[in-house]
Amino acid sequence: MLKLRITIAMIGFVAIAAALPARAQAPQAPAVSLEQVTKMARDNGMVLIRQIELDDGKWEVEGRDRTGERRELHFDATSGKLLRNERD
């Protein structure tokens, strides 16, 4: 009899949980804007920007420097800190 009550209670809890609306979280806008990261990339020597992408909390900027070499810069989207400065 106790097992039956526990089973009925569990079914009730599952039914209530299933009826509640799922909470979808809207993506948060990064603290560092697209305009700011563009300026930061230029300040770090990039003269031609080919692509800017926000991925996993960081801005990834691809382009070329003054000498024409390919560069990839990564900036933290919250603080603006330069995380990576690579030549390809």
C-alpha positions in Angstrom: 0.0 0.0 0.0 2.9 2.4 0.8 4.5 1.6 -2.5 1.3 2.5 -4.3 1.0 5.9 -2.5 4.7 6.7 -3.3 4.1 5.8 -7.0 1.0 7.9 -7.2 2.8 10.8 -5.6 5.7 10.5 -8.0 3.4 10.4 -11.0 1.8 13.6 -9.6 5.1 15.4 -9.3 6.1 14.4 -12.8 2.8 15.6 -14.2 3.2 19.0 -12.5 6.8 19.4 -13.7 5.8 18.6 -17.2 3.0 21.1 -17.1 5.2 24.0 -16.1 6.5 26.1 -19.0 10.2 25.7 -19.8 12.3 28.7 -19.1 14.1 29.7 -22.2 16.9 32.1 -21.5 17.5 34.8 -24.1 21.2 35.2 -25.1 22.8 38.0 -23.3 24.4 40.8 -25.2 28.2 41.0 -24.7 29.5 43.8 -22.5 32.0 44.7 -25.3 30.1 45.8 -28.4 30.9 45.1 -32.1 32.0 48.7 -32.6 34.3 48.5 -29.5 35.9 45.2 -30.6 36.4 46.6 -34.1 38.3 49.6 -32.6 40.3 47.3 -30.3 41.3 45.1 -33.3 42.5 48.2 -35.2 44.4 49.4 -32.1 46.2 46.0 -32.1 47.4 46.4 -35.7 44.7 45.0 -37.8 44.0 47.1 -40.9 41.7 44.8 -42.9 39.0 42.9 -41.0 37.5 40.0 -42.8 35.4 38.4 -40.1 34.2 39.1 -36.6 32.4 36.4 -34.7 31.1 36.1 -31.1 31.7 32.6 -29.9 31.7 31.1 -26.3 32.1 34.5 -24.6 34.8 35.8 -26.8 35.1 37.9 -29.9 37.1 36.3 -32.7 38.5 38.7 -35.3 40.2 37.6 -38.5 42.0 39.9 -40.9 45.3 41.3 -42.0 47.9 43.6 -40.4 49.9 46.4 -42.1 52.3 44.0 -43.6 49.5 41.9 -45.2 50.0 39.0 -42.9 46.9 37.1 -41.7 46.0 37.7 -38.1 43.5 36.3 -35.6 42.7 38.2 -32.5 40.5 36.9 -29.6 39.0 39.3 -27.1 37.0 38.5 -23.9 33.5 39.7 -24.6 33.0 40.8 -21.0 36.2 42.6 -20.1 37.7 43.4 -23.6 41.0 41.8 -22.6 43.1 40.5 -25.5 43.2 36.7 -25.1 45.1 35.7 -28.3 47.0 37.5 -31.0 48.1 35.0 -33.7 49.7 35.3 -37.1 48.4 32.6 -39.5 
